């Protein structure tokens, strides 16, 4: 079985995001980066599929040269090959990204054979466009299910489970197929010391991406309003009791 997982380098969740003065990019001066949480689970799913069915896995990303870090992390937990599509811009629009990824996947498959399964994260942690995986699947002419919380491969077919507000949906897809993995489908493993050392020596193949800008264009980035919490000291000792009672009455706890 040949499995491909596509990942994206994103700011670490929970980090304070600052915008450059011109409003055109994220200020990365003091920012840590990681792989999108959904895609961490997609990497783990790729490794598990190869462990269960044999074959090899490949991790692919389109991003800056620094995205080499995310590729080597995937290699440290068991992914066999790594491919980087280097770009110098801050980010590409979803249409352009999907076009470049589909072209690169086509080149790899023409040389090494088709991928049975291509995995994406449900959406990236930064822009959250929910588009790239769907666009790549459409470009490659393959069935696709997003929001997957369960994957099983049986022969030439794949069963994908997706949770909904009304219960669970189960899809059966013929291979080759594309799946968007949602966080929680598994618990990503931590890399071992042996895996980390091996990842430093892993070969990262670079493929120059070629795609024209799509129809979407970023106008400006706007800093989200910060949520501020305030603590009010009602008093100290017995003197605080009346204020506590008043507050409980205000909240409707006391009648």
N, C-alpha and C positions, 0 to 999 in steps of 0.2 A: 504494500500500500504506500502511495506517495501522498503526503499531506503538506500543504502550504498554509502558513499562518502569517497574516499581515498585521503589523503593529504600527504604533505611532508614538513618537517622543512627545510628552506633554509635561507641563508644570506639575510638580508633586501636589497631590490633593491636600487641601488645607493650608497651602502656602498663600501668603499675601501677594496678590497680583498687582503690580504697578504698570501703568501705561506710559509710553514715551511721550515727550512733550508735544509731538506732532499728531498724536492719536492714531498712529498707523501700526504700532507693534507693541508687544509686551516687553517691558524692561526686564531683561534677564540677568542684570548685574548681580543680584543676590538671590537668584532663584534656583532651586534644585529641580531636576527633571527625572522622570520615570516613564514607565510604560503605562498606558491607560489601564485602569483596573479590569475592565471587561476583557481587554486583550491579554492581560496576565492569565486570566482563566482560559482564554483561547489557546495560549501557548501550552498551558498544562494539558488541555484537551488534546492538542496535537501530539504531545509526548505520550499520553496515555493510549491514543489510537495506535501508535507505532508499537508500543509495548504489547498491546493486545493482539495486533494483526501482523506485525513485522513490517518491514519496509524502511522508509526514511522520511524525515521531516525537514522542512526548509522554512526559515523566517525571512520576511521581506519587509523593508520599510522605505518610504520616500521621506527624506528629511535632510537636515544639515549634517555635516561631517560628524558632529558630536553624537548623532544617533547611533554611531558605532557602539556606544555604551549599551544601548538597549538590545542590540543584536547579540552582543557578547553575553549579556545576562541570559537571554534565551538559550544560547549555546551552553551556558553553565548548568542549566537544568535538564539538558538532554537533546536539544534540537541539533540536527546533524549539519545543516548548511545555513549560511547567512548571506543575504544579498542586500546591498544598499543602493538606492537610487538617489544620488546626492543632488541637493538643490542649494542655492545660495540665498534665495528669497526667504522671508520669515515664514511664509506659509503659502500653499496653493489652494485655490478654490476646489470644492469637491469634484466638480466635473473634470477639471484638468487633472487632478490627482488620480481619479478613477481611470481616465484615458491612459495615463502613463503607466499605472499599475497593470491594466489589462494588456498593454503592449509588451511590457516586460515579462508578464506571465506567459504570453504567447511565445516569446523568444525562448524562455526556459523550457517550455513544453516541447517546442520544435526540436530542441537539442537533446533533452533528457527524457522525454516522455510526459504524458499528461498526468496532472495531479488528480487523484481520486476525490480528495476533499480539500476545499479551500476554506479557511476559517478567518473571520473578522471579529472584532469586538462589536457589540450591539451599537455602540456609538463612541466617538472619542471623548475623552474627559475634558477637553478644552472647548472645542467649537460645538460638539454635540449635534452634528448635522444629520446623522442617521442615513447618509446618502451613499458613501463611497462603496460599501460592500454590495449594495443593491445595484449600483451602476456598473460595477465590475462584473457581477453575475450576468447582468443583461448584455453587456458587451461580449462576454464569452458564450452567451447562449445557454446558460446552465440554470437549473432550478435553484431557488434560494429561499431560506426561511430565516427570519431575524428573531431575536429575543429568545434564543434556545436555552433551555434549562436542563436538557438531557439529550445525549447523542448515543445512538447504537448503530453499528455497522454490521450488516448481515449479508454476506455475499456481494451482490451487485446493487444493493439498496441500503438506504440509511433511514432510520427512524429518528425523528426530531420531536422532542417534547417542548411545548411552550405553555407557560402559565398565563391564564387570563383572569379577568375579574369574575367570570362565571364558572371557572374550573380549569381544565387542562385540555389543550389541543395537541393531537399527535399527527404528524405528517410523515408520509413515506416518500422519499425522493430516490429516483434512480441516480446512480453514480455515473459520471462525476457530478458533484453538487457543491453549492456554496452555503455556508451557515454563518449567521451572526450570533456570537456567543454572548450570553448575559452573565454578569457577575453573580456568583453563587452557584453556578453549575458544578463547581468543584472547589477544592481548597488548594491553591497553587503551592507547590513544594518550594522549600528553600534550597538554594544551591549548596552542594557540598564543597569542601575545600578542594577536593580532586576536580570537581566540575569547574570551579573558578580558575584553577591553574590551567586546565585544558582550554578554557574559553579564551585565555590570553593568547594562545597559540593558534586559535581557530582562524581559518581564512575567511575574510569578508570580501566577497566579490562585488565590485562596483559596476553598475550598468548606468550609462548616461541616459536619463529619461528625456523623452521627446513628446511634448504635448502643448497645444496652443491653449491660452487662457479660455476658460469657459464663460458662460453667460452671467455668472454671478461675480460681483465686484464689491470688495469691502470699501465702505465710505469712511468710517471712523470707528475707533473703539472708545467706549464710554466706561469710566470707572463706576462700578456698582456702589450704591450707597452703603456705608458701613452700618451694621447693626450695633447700637450702643446700649448696654445694660447699666442700670444705676442701682446702687444699694443705698437704702435709707435706714438709718439706725433709729428705731422707735424710742429708745431710751435704755436705761440700765437699771437692773434690779427691780424692786417693786414699783418704781415710778413708771416703768414701761407697760405695766398691766393695762391701764386704761386705753393706751394707744393700740395695744394688741386686740383688745375687745372691739374697739372702733373699726379696726381693719377687718376683723372676722365678720362683723356685721355688714361692712361694705361689700365683702366678697359673697355674702349670702349664706355663710356657714351658720351664723347665729340669727335667730329671728327675734 
